[in-house]
Amino acid sequence: MKLSEIHGALKALGTQPTRSLGQNFLHDQNLADWMVDQLDIQPGESWLELGPGLGALTQCAVRRSSAGVLIEKDGRLAGYLREHYPQLEIVHGDATEYDVRSLFARGPVKVIGNLPYYVSSQILFQFTGEPSPVCMLSFTLQKELAERLSAEPRTKAYGALTLLLGRRWRVKYLRTLGPAVFTPAPKVDSAVVLLTPRPAGELPECDGARFNKLVKQGFSQRRKQLRKMLPECTDRWAELCAALGVEPTVRAEELSILQWINLTNLIDGRAGHDGAALARQAQDVHGERFDVVDENDHVIAQASRHEVHEGNLRHRAVHVFVFDRHGQLFLQKRSRWKDRHPSVWDSSAAGHLNAGQDYDDTARRELAEELGVEAPVELVARIAACPETGWEFVGLYRAQHQGPFKLPPAEIETGGFFSIDQVKHWIASRPQDFAPGFLRCWAEFNR
Ligand code: SAM
């Protein structure tokens, strides 16, 4: 938008920029176009803008795709945007309170924003946290924050923030913006960053919650030696440092992201760091044998995992739906390393019956193995073997648990609770995001 257009719009609305809402409006149209270009939005692709203001970026993004959602906290500006962009969904609300899970129904979403600086970090974590369908973000931030996100080890800017985001996202510092491109001009420089998910296998898998906790602990007093910040590791410190190839006097800021992940895995006693290898190990457990059953679920033979799947032999499995106290369903995203149905969403826990095992015991075992919890299970339905279940006779169970869960990274990429409405909308608009066995169970559950 031109400077004159911004002043004209504010005048027509009878308002002034509100400093407490971080209202600095971009008046450089080339810059706005360049920023939106960074996301390479294709026709029909979903995008989301946070803090759209008077629409400096919106007008560029909407030319590329009309599948956009805007979240604006200022009611007068939200009203203005509704008038000017009737084709977009406009949410008058606080981006830090927005329920990102409702976006799954839109498929992968690209996010853009000249963010209000007073809540930039909160917004960053909100939209990059797990689980989230966000596949790319381009944000204007205060320059200092942008430097912290993209910092290298052993620099002043490198810290917990760099690592908490950097484990799952590549952060690229694109360019610095002086105050003069905004009206009113802010007192500080700004910078544009681009965040893209780290490709599969670029870094080893690890327990994300454990990693975050260690990093926060390690950086809570950054000038101190790490040994002093992680007292629970004192007994094994020399051994851990030798394995990481660092001196025992190392400080938090001297470890790279890879070393922090390796430290997490060493502390967790997880030897194999490579996701593919871990998944192979997990699937090798399938040296186990399964009961092969007839069309009435009577055992007629035994076979290996490979044989039942290759030969479409009827066998047995359980699915467990875990609900929290609000009636939300926990869904897991299958690991990208899985041999069957990788990277799609599935029941809270699911797995095969080994030869001779019964359904109830297996449901409890799967809760323990996949979510790391114990809870009573209740049989909800039995589903006959069919192509959607992969020729499994399924015992469908329900259980109640609030989490937190401990997800095995080789098997499960992420997970989260979703309201029943969110699941319904998501399935209706994007059934391809789900494992066919889950869809069959969901249909049975809702009969
Ligand atoms: N995108 C516009 C532009 O580039 O001209 C405006 C950018 S201005 C830096 C930040 C915008 O975020 C303002 O419109 C402000 O009202 C809005 N905002 C402030 N806090 C917000 C919040 N918590 N959630 C959503 N929008 C917010």
Boltz pocket constraint, residues with backbone or C-beta under 6 A from the ligand:
constraints:
  - pocket:
      binder: B
      contacts: [[A, 20], [A, 21], [A, 22], [A, 23], [A, 24], [A, 25], [A, 26], [A, 27], [A, 50], [A, 51], [A, 52], [A, 53], [A, 54], [A, 55], [A, 56], [A, 57], [A, 71], [A, 72], [A, 73], [A, 74], [A, 77], [A, 93], [A, 94], [A, 95], [A, 96], [A, 113], [A, 114], [A, 115], [A, 116], [A, 117], [A, 119]]
      max_distance: 6.0
